[in-house]
């Protein structure tokens, strides 16, 4: 190799190194903000990915729980952070697609203006479940049973959550009078179902899958597009003739608005690589979640489309949040 070619090679390597350095966070500790308490599903997912981002995206990545206001404080904290890649949000779809219709001008963020979508990281459907001694075995028989009662209460993990409004859709699609009963999380709703205090729940599938396998509960249908490998015997709502009831909630990663494109892509690539590790895949599988990634542009389009989709449903429900 000649001296000139050696110099050219060194210059090329230097440019590559410089470009990669510019795409890395400028500080030492990256904060992954979650708007809910430690130990919950969003926190678990954030920690799974944070562990795999260490050494891929930054030397140190920590999870910070900014609880309050139904997750809104976490989003606001990321909105206010510098767009240097040091602060990222792990947030659920409902925070960004449903809340705008619940809170209107009182909501202090717009996901497509104040944040930069990077990629979704996982997705999960919802399950309509009853006790194993319930006469209903599918949507059709549940509808017949409910119509014979005149009015049927159902539980969701929270008022204003995606299962809340999916329940509104189920009532409309099946021609039922369903009364929403909000709980403080999935676990207490399922416990009341097991105890006979509520006849049906609509919750993330991971909250009832174990009870389905032990025959303590019966899942009447799933909101996913296809059956889940973990529950091959449980049909989807779409299979039962209700394609309008297909809905899944994703968890996604977003940066503050104004983050450089190179940094956004560096983080996205790191998240994609993390999603392919056995640690993340096994961790998500234990929750009955599925890994999901996309380009940042596709993620932004999905966010906008789902925000538009939920608007009429939320408005038709007549629900108004108290806080």
Buried (B, 14 or more C-beta within 10 A) or exposed (E): EEEEEEEEEEEEEEEEEEEEEEBBBEBEEBBBBBBBEEEBBBBBBBBBBBBBBBEBBBEBBBBEBBBBBBBBBBBBBBBEBEBBBBBBBBBBBBBBBBBBBBBEEEBBBEBBEBBBBBBBBBBBBBBBBBBEEBEBEBBEEBBEBBBEEEEBEBBBBBBBBBBBBBBBBBBBBBEBEBEBBBBEBBEEBBEBBBEEEBBBBBBBBBBBBEBBEEEBBBBBBBBBEEBBEBBEEBBBBBBBEBEEBBBBBBBBBBBBBEBBEBBBBBBBBBBBBBBEBEEBBEBBBEBBBBBBBBBBEEBBBBBBEBBEEBBEBBEEBEBEEEE
